[in-house]
Amino acid sequence: MTEFEKVIDFNNMYRAFRRAKCGKGYKKSSARFNLTALDGVNALIAQLKDKTYRVSDYNEFKVYEPKERVIQTTSFKDKVIQHSLCDNVIMPRLQRVFIRDNCAGQKGKGTLFGLDRLSEQMVQFHKRYGFRGYILKCDIAKFFYNISHEQLKDIVAHYFGSDPDICWLCNLFIDSTQGKGIPLGNQINQGFALLYLDGMDKVIKYELGIEYYGRYMDDFYLIHPSKAYLRHCLEVITEYLETLDLTLNGKTQIFPFKNGVNYLGFHTHIASSGKPIRRLKNQNKRNAQKKFVRMAKLVAAGKLPEEKFSASYNAWKNHISHGNCYGLGEATDKKISEILKNNIPTTEERP
């Protein structure tokens, strides 16, 4: 069975339909598709076989946390095809070629994996060099919005060129928007984003010989005992990114290892005892407390269901439980409890 045949296999496509149905934001379109699910799956398979399938127009909206971004989401049928393509072909192949510390968007990986790998590497580095070292922290400017379609198609062809039908389908999604950039809301674009910088990962690990390295999408770090060598690495990385039409942003800098590093929402450093300490970044801490105080006041005023507040708040509490944030959790619990207990109204409702 070729890789394209895996995508259009009825059983795989039907499983993709069921996974897509579990996603958020597709209730109406998935309900329509579900009425004639078997016919719908067969229709998609036929469109893929005869190459009449086209990606639908995107729905667009903004999110404001952790920063303002434009999200573009596909129709339900496009989501079904992406699930079959990604789950059966793209990610199984790529997970075999990615380095271990490419941490995002893969089975068994994610933010906690990335944070734990950073802690492991910092502990190992400290055992060898103490605090005598430096960290190069890099962030790419507007990564998703600046990905070149032509460059990405060349990279896809390098990995999947043996099956031109897979390249045809990938290229449909790549060119489904005009100009540079790929939509943030597409499942397949998460895989493309991981792949786009795979060459850089290998340059850093194998050509530059950086042992302590990790990347989560466009956010990455290098740890090394020599500041001068990290400057050289920064030059090589900058030149490599230029070949992909990408640049580093102003947050990129080199600083002493003893200062620790901000990564994936937490600040991680090594204590004098050699143990890793992970705390929520100050700005994230302030933003979260303001957000949940505001939400609690809306609950007290009867403007927000308590269940919705609890779901959001408990998710945050679970998130900070992965760091040394016990005091922060207790302090925030106390504030929230006081607001809900005393039914403190929102500012707008006060006389």
C-alpha positions, 0 to 999 in steps of 0.5 A, a space after each residue: 500500500 502506497 502512502 497515498 493509498 493509506 490516506 484514502 483507505 476507507 477505514 483510515 478515512 472513517 477513523 479520521 472522520 471520527 477524530 475530526 468529529 471530536 474537535 471543537 468548533 465543528 458542531 454544525 458542519 460535523 452534524 451535517 456530515 454525520 447525517 450521511 457519514 458513509 456517503 461523505 467519506 466515500 465522496 472525499 475518497 473519490 475527490 482525492 482519487 480523481 484529484 478534484 478535491 480542493 481546500 475550502 475557504 477559511 474561517 478567521 478569528 483572533 485570540 489574545 492569549 498569550 498574545 494577539 494572533 490571527 487563527 484560520 480554521 478549515 471546514 470539517 471535510 478538510 479537517 477529516 482529510 488532514 487527520 487521515 493525511 497527518 495520522 497515517 502518513 505525515 507524522 509517522 514518517 516525520 517522528 522517525 527523522 526528527 531529533 529527540 528535542 524537537 518537542 512540539 506536536 508529536 505523540 508523547 511530546 508537548 510543553 511538559 516534555 520540553 520543560 522536563 528535557 530543559 531541566 534534565 539538560 540544565 542539571 547535566 550541564 551543571 554537573 559538568 561545568 557548574 555555573 560556568 556557561 551561557 545560554 543562547 535563547 532564540 525566537 523567530 520573528 512571526 514564524 508561521 506568517 513568514 513561512 515560504 510556500 516554495 521553500 516548504 514545498 521543496 522540503 516536503 518533496 525531499 521527504 515525500 517525493 517518492 509519492 507524488 500524490 502525497 506531494 500534490 495533497 500537501 501542496 494543496 494545503 500549503 497554497 490554500 492561502 495567498 502570499 507567505 505564511 501558513 494558517 495557525 489553525 490547521 493540523 497539517 501546518 503544525 507538522 509543516 512547522 516542525 518540519 520547516 526547521 528540522 534542517 536547522 535542528 540537525 545543523 545545531 546538533 550535528 554540525 555545530 555539536 551542541 549537546 544541550 539544545 531544545 526547540 518548541 516550534 520557533 522557540 529554542 535554546 542552546 547551552 554551552 560553556 563558551 560564550 564566543 562559540 555561542 556567538 558563532 552558533 548565532 551567526 550560523 543560525 542567522 545565515 541558515 534562517 535567511 535561506 528559509 526567508 526567516 529572521 530572529 526577533 529582538 528577544 534573541 540573546 546570550 546570557 549567563 547560565 546562572 541566570 536561568 532561561 524563560 521557556 514555554 511560559 516558565 523560568 527555569 534555573 539551577 539552584 546552588 544545590 544543583 536542583 532545577 527550579 521552575 517558576 511561572 514567568 512574572 508576566 504570565 503570573 500577573 496576567 493569570 491572576 488578573 484574568 481569574 480575578 476578573 472572571 471570579 467577579 463575573 461569576 459573583 455578579 452572575 454574568 459567568 457560569 461557575 462551571 466555565 470559570 472552574 474549568 478554566 481555573 483548574 486547567 491553569 492550576 494543573 499547568 502551574 503544578 508542573 513548576 515550583 508554584 505552590 505559593 502562587 497557587 495558594 495566593 490565587 486560591 485565597 483571592 478567588 475564594 474571597 471574591 466568590 465568598 463575599 460576592 464582590 461585584 464587577 467594577 462596572 456594577 459598583 455604585 
